[in-house]
Amino acid sequence: MSRTSLLSRLFRALAIGIAASTVACSSAPKTTSAPTPTSPPAMAYETFDAVWETVDTQHFDATHNGVDWKAIRARYRPKVADVRTDEDLRELLEAMIAELGQSHFGVIPGRIANPGSPVAESHVASDPAPTGTAASVAAVRDRGDGGDLGILFRLVDAKILTVAPSAGGAADRAGVRAGWELIEVDGRALGLDMPSAGELKDAEANMMLRFTAQGMAANAASTAPGESVRLAFIDERGSRREVTLVAESFGGEIVKFGNLPPLETHVTERSIATAELLSAGIDVAALKDAKVGYISFNIWMVAAAEGIELAIDRHRGDDGLVLDLRGNPGGLGGMAMGIAGHFLDRDDSLGRMTARDGSIEFRINPRRVTSDGRIVEPFAGPLAILIDPLTASTSEIFTAGLQELGRAFVVGQTSAGAALPAIAVSLPNGDVLLYAMADFVTPKGNRIEGHGVVPDLPVTLSRKNLERESDPVLAAALRWIVEQRSALHPPST
């Protein structure tokens, strides 16, 4: 398999694979029998030209990351004559932009980005449901909008394992436990048809491989709220277990931002339970009345801002706070400055975004007044941020900035390494082009792109530690917070 075709698969998943977990997707388009096309679909050449010209004129690097972009056009444009469907065209375009070797470049099908739009609907007949790589996973993922099953799925040692069943959630009520291997969804055996890391030599491609595989694993059992899904597992004793779960609603708000697909935003907050502290091996008796808050949100959108602020306010007096950004693929980059202001009382920089026509500093905006007018101070206690290979874009910018400023302790696995600010524009055939319009460096001048955020405390998931602690990453973060509290408040003698 050529490097270009591999990168095409990887970057395409970056554009639409992770979004599928939050997109309110319509069901797969109906297919109808029709004569085999003998020419390219409508607007194929216009769409190709629009993609090439946009990258040519808008890429933040005038050298196109060292790629001869005019030579790329000469090589790829004649191939438009051979495409017969919008999917064929999409694959050609993705192969072309994959030559750049960077994240945040991809083509999102119009049926996903703008479901129901006249242009997207007019191309359905020429845009069949996905096939090929991980078709069994994609088929399940595309059928719904990602309701809450009360459990996470992650790729661990080439197996899809369960992580952190939510207490009282659908999976927990059905008896599903952390560390179980997911092998079937509605009777369909799962298989991740991904190239091995050895097939890719450069660091950026390897990061994308990990990002893509994790995204497929995370979305493997995605189903819409109210719908049931039959799952088959191999439990900790090697026995087969089958359960039927009904997906619940996250209760979030569906928002539409520009040409990106519809997205559901939701914020979760709670106080860490005694059982979680005990699972982490923490001496609860010695903690007395210590309180630790937990906050997570699924995407950086304005609709989530109020919920995040309220969650932080509820835990403002806690002894420590866990901010869980695992699985968070990013969103509006500008939000990072405001959210960071809940945790830092000075207007330091989270980093710098540089485009062709200038640069913008991401200055932190300290939050000293709540939305209802109360005067407060930013949360000053120990802050642990949880990340994993699906932590991307704005989540990486936020995490790396607070880490380098010494304000956050980062726990988990290295993030996606996909941190280029991007924009999405409509194409003549109804699809949407996502392209990076700027570069980004951290406060210390480091690039996250292709490298990711490296945790202060790496935690590798394994079946053994999942079975023992349910959520080893959270457990490690809790132990760190308790250590910080003990250092600040040593026991009296």
Solvent accessible surface area in square Angstrom, and as a share of the most:
residue,aa,sasa,rsa
1,M,143,0.64
2,S,67,0.43
3,R,120,0.44
4,T,35,0.20
5,S,43,0.28
6,L,3,0.01
7,L,1,0.01
8,S,13,0.08
9,R,56,0.20
10,L,0,0.00
11,F,6,0.03
12,R,40,0.15
13,A,14,0.11
14,L,18,0.09
15,A,6,0.05
16,I,19,0.10
17,G,6,0.06
18,I,10,0.05
19,A,22,0.17
20,A,5,0.04
21,S,42,0.27
22,T,12,0.07
23,V,1,0.00
24,A,30,0.23
25,C,19,0.11
26,S,64,0.42
27,S,79,0.51
28,A,47,0.36
29,P,21,0.13
30,K,180,0.76
31,T,103,0.60
32,T,107,0.62
33,S,118,0.76
34,A,76,0.59
35,P,125,0.79
36,T,115,0.67
37,P,61,0.38
38,T,123,0.71
39,S,63,0.41
40,P,36,0.23
41,P,20,0.12
42,A,70,0.54
43,M,82,0.37
44,A,2,0.02
45,Y,79,0.30
46,E,84,0.38
47,T,0,0.00
48,F,0,0.00
49,D,30,0.16
50,A,28,0.22
51,V,0,0.00
52,W,24,0.08
53,E,91,0.41
54,T,25,0.15
55,V,0,0.00
56,D,31,0.16
57,T,75,0.43
58,Q,89,0.39
59,H,0,0.00
60,F,27,0.11
61,D,39,0.20
62,A,72,0.56
63,T,87,0.51
64,H,15,0.07
65,N,67,0.35
66,G,68,0.66
67,V,33,0.19
68,D,94,0.49
69,W,6,0.02
70,K,143,0.61
71,A,50,0.39
72,I,8,0.04
73,R,79,0.29
74,A,73,0.57
75,R,122,0.45
76,Y,8,0.03
77,R,66,0.24
78,P,88,0.55
79,K,86,0.36
80,V,0,0.00
81,A,48,0.37
82,D,110,0.57
83,V,10,0.06
84,R,73,0.27
85,T,29,0.17
86,D,1,0.01
87,E,24,0.11
88,D,54,0.28
89,L,1,0.01
90,R,2,0.01
91,E,86,0.39
92,L,20,0.10
93,L,2,0.01
94,E,4,0.02
95,A,18,0.14
96,M,0,0.00
97,I,3,0.01
98,A,1,0.01
99,E,38,0.17
100,L,2,0.01
101,G,12,0.11
102,Q,9,0.04
103,S,1,0.01
104,H,19,0.08
105,F,2,0.01
106,G,1,0.01
107,V,0,0.00
108,I,2,0.01
109,P,0,0.00
110,G,3,0.03
111,R,29,0.11
112,I,18,0.09
113,A,0,0.00
114,N,34,0.18
115,P,49,0.31
116,G,54,0.52
117,S,33,0.21
118,P,113,0.71
119,V,72,0.41
120,A,6,0.04
121,E,95,0.43
122,S,83,0.54
123,H,26,0.11
124,V,32,0.18
125,A,95,0.74
126,S,25,0.16
127,D,6,0.03
128,P,57,0.36
129,A,33,0.26
130,P,42,0.26
131,T,120,0.70
132,G,55,0.53
133,T,40,0.23
134,A,5,0.04
135,A,39,0.30
136,S,24,0.15
137,V,0,0.00
138,A,10,0.07
139,A,51,0.40
140,V,1,0.01
141,R,23,0.08
142,D,9,0.05
143,R,74,0.27
144,G,2,0.02
145,D,36,0.19
146,G,9,0.09
147,G,11,0.11
148,D,42,0.22
149,L,11,0.06
150,G,2,0.02
151,I,20,0.10
152,L,69,0.34
153,F,8,0.03
154,R,17,0.06
155,L,38,0.19
156,V,9,0.05
157,D,120,0.62
158,A,94,0.73
159,K,92,0.39
160,I,10,0.05
161,L,3,0.02
162,T,0,0.00
163,V,2,0.01
164,A,24,0.19
165,P,27,0.17
166,S,58,0.38
167,A,103,0.80
168,G,46,0.44
169,G,11,0.10
170,A,6,0.04
171,A,0,0.00
172,D,41,0.21
173,R,154,0.56
174,A,43,0.34
175,G,26,0.25
176,V,0,0.00
177,R,116,0.42
178,A,8,0.07
179,G,0,0.00
180,W,5,0.02
181,E,29,0.13
182,L,5,0.02
183,I,41,0.21
184,E,38,0.17
185,V,0,0.00
186,D,50,0.26
187,G,46,0.44
188,R,95,0.35
189,A,70,0.54
190,L,32,0.16
191,G,42,0.41
192,L,46,0.23
193,D,88,0.45
194,M,38,0.17
195,P,11,0.07
196,S,69,0.44
197,A,61,0.47
198,G,55,0.53
199,E,83,0.37
200,L,7,0.03
201,K,179,0.76
202,D,46,0.24
203,A,61,0.47
204,E,48,0.21
205,A,1,0.01
206,N,44,0.23
207,M,22,0.10
208,M,3,0.01
209,L,15,0.07
210,R,72,0.26
211,F,2,0.01
212,T,4,0.02
213,A,10,0.07
214,Q,18,0.08
215,G,3,0.03
216,M,24,0.11
217,A,0,0.00
218,A,28,0.22
219,N,4,0.02
220,A,0,0.00
221,A,2,0.01
222,S,14,0.09
223,T,0,0.00
224,A,18,0.14
225,P,52,0.33
226,G,60,0.58
227,E,79,0.36
228,S,62,0.40
229,V,1,0.00
230,R,108,0.39
231,L,1,0.00
232,A,3,0.02
233,F,1,0.00
234,I,44,0.22
235,D,3,0.01
236,E,84,0.37
237,R,201,0.73
238,G,53,0.51
239,S,54,0.35
240,R,119,0.43
241,R,97,0.36
242,E,95,0.43
243,V,24,0.14
244,T,83,0.48
245,L,5,0.03
246,V,79,0.46
247,A,2,0.01
248,E,67,0.30
249,S,74,0.48
250,F,78,0.32
251,G,68,0.66
252,G,27,0.26
253,E,101,0.45
254,I,90,0.46
255,V,27,0.16
256,K,96,0.41
257,F,94,0.39
258,G,60,0.58
259,N,42,0.21
260,L,43,0.22
261,P,4,0.02
262,P,18,0.11
263,L,6,0.03
264,E,19,0.09
265,T,4,0.03
266,H,32,0.14
267,V,45,0.26
268,T,62,0.36
269,E,54,0.24
270,R,86,0.31
271,S,71,0.46
272,I,17,0.09
273,A,51,0.40
274,T,75,0.44
275,A,71,0.55
276,E,44,0.20
277,L,17,0.08
278,L,104,0.52
279,S,49,0.32
280,A,4,0.03
281,G,68,0.65
282,I,15,0.08
283,D,92,0.48
284,V,39,0.22
285,A,92,0.71
286,A,69,0.54
287,L,12,0.06
288,K,175,0.74
289,D,127,0.66
290,A,23,0.18
291,K,125,0.53
292,V,11,0.07
293,G,0,0.00
294,Y,22,0.09
295,I,0,0.00
296,S,21,0.14
297,F,8,0.03
298,N,21,0.11
299,I,10,0.05
300,W,0,0.00
301,M,6,0.03
302,V,105,0.61
303,A,36,0.28
304,A,3,0.02
305,A,35,0.27
306,E,119,0.53
307,G,25,0.24
308,I,1,0.00
309,E,18,0.08
310,L,76,0.38
311,A,0,0.00
312,I,1,0.00
313,D,33,0.17
314,R,149,0.54
315,H,8,0.04
316,R,48,0.17
317,G,79,0.76
318,D,19,0.10
319,D,41,0.21
320,G,0,0.00
321,L,0,0.00
322,V,0,0.00
323,L,1,0.01
324,D,9,0.05
325,L,0,0.00
326,R,33,0.12
327,G,23,0.22
328,N,1,0.00
329,P,27,0.17
330,G,2,0.02
331,G,34,0.33
332,L,35,0.17
333,G,23,0.22
334,G,43,0.41
335,M,23,0.10
336,A,0,0.00
337,M,48,0.22
338,G,17,0.16
339,I,6,0.03
340,A,0,0.00
341,G,0,0.00
342,H,4,0.02
343,F,2,0.01
344,L,8,0.04
345,D,77,0.40
346,R,112,0.41
347,D,84,0.44
348,D,37,0.19
349,S,14,0.09
350,L,0,0.00
351,G,1,0.01
352,R,98,0.36
353,M,27,0.12
354,T,56,0.33
355,A,23,0.18
356,R,108,0.40
357,D,138,0.71
358,G,40,0.39
359,S,64,0.41
360,I,96,0.49
361,E,69,0.31
362,F,10,0.04
363,R,112,0.41
364,I,3,0.02
365,N,86,0.44
366,P,22,0.14
367,R,64,0.24
368,R,108,0.40
369,V,85,0.49
370,T,12,0.07
371,S,90,0.58
372,D,101,0.52
373,G,51,0.49
374,R,112,0.41
375,I,151,0.76
376,V,19,0.11
377,E,111,0.50
378,P,10,0.06
379,F,3,0.01
380,A,93,0.72
381,G,19,0.19
382,P,17,0.11
383,L,1,0.00
384,A,0,0.00
385,I,0,0.00
386,L,0,0.00
387,I,0,0.00
388,D,3,0.02
389,P,7,0.04
390,L,5,0.03
391,T,0,0.00
392,A,2,0.02
393,S,14,0.09
394,T,2,0.01
395,S,0,0.00
396,E,0,0.00
397,I,5,0.03
398,F,0,0.00
399,T,0,0.00
400,A,6,0.04
401,G,0,0.00
402,L,0,0.00
403,Q,41,0.18
404,E,38,0.17
405,L,39,0.20
406,G,67,0.64
407,R,37,0.13
408,A,11,0.09
409,F,45,0.19
410,V,0,0.00
411,V,0,0.00
412,G,0,0.00
413,Q,33,0.15
414,T,35,0.20
415,S,0,0.00
416,A,1,0.00
417,G,1,0.01
418,A,0,0.00
419,A,2,0.01
420,L,1,0.01
421,P,23,0.14
422,A,38,0.29
423,I,80,0.41
424,A,14,0.11
425,V,43,0.25
426,S,69,0.44
427,L,10,0.05
428,P,50,0.32
429,N,3,0.01
430,G,11,0.11
431,D,7,0.04
432,V,0,0.00
433,L,0,0.00
434,L,21,0.11
435,Y,14,0.05
436,A,0,0.00
437,M,58,0.26
438,A,0,0.00
439,D,28,0.14
440,F,3,0.01
441,V,24,0.14
442,T,6,0.04
443,P,48,0.30
444,K,145,0.61
445,G,46,0.44
446,N,79,0.40
447,R,85,0.31
448,I,5,0.02
449,E,5,0.02
450,G,3,0.03
451,H,112,0.50
452,G,10,0.10
453,V,5,0.03
454,V,96,0.55
455,P,10,0.06
456,D,68,0.35
457,L,63,0.31
458,P,89,0.56
459,V,21,0.12
460,T,109,0.63
461,L,22,0.11
462,S,36,0.23
463,R,63,0.23
464,K,150,0.63
465,N,21,0.11
466,L,0,0.00
467,E,78,0.35
468,R,151,0.55
469,E,21,0.09
470,S,41,0.27
471,D,13,0.07
472,P,3,0.02
473,V,1,0.01
474,L,10,0.05
475,A,5,0.04
476,A,7,0.05
477,A,0,0.00
478,L,1,0.01
479,R,84,0.31
480,W,38,0.13
481,I,1,0.01
482,V,23,0.13
483,E,106,0.48
484,Q,58,0.26
485,R,48,0.18
486,S,51,0.33
487,A,81,0.63
488,L,122,0.61
489,H,117,0.52
490,P,93,0.59
491,P,116,0.73
492,S,115,0.74
493,T,183,1.06
